[in-house]
Amino acid sequence: MLPLVSVNEITKLLEQAAAASVDQDIDLDVFMRAAWSAYLESRPGMREHIEDLQLRQQLDEIRKHGRMGQA
């Protein structure tokens, strides 16, 4: 496990990563996807939790529009 760091230290690391991606001409979308993926990978179960929330929202919308009966 990594040692605890402050928000300021995290901010500095993110700024350095962003600057490096600009220096290397990395597309913003690629950088953001990589950052989001790294965040999710560091939080076990978070990806599945978000997917579950999205599925529930989609099912609620389908029910709301009368395209599926209530279970």
Residue pairs with C-beta under 8 A, 6 or more apart in sequence:
5 13
14 35
17 31
17 35
18 31
21 30
21 31
39 46
40 46
40 47
40 50
59 68
62 68
63 69
63 70
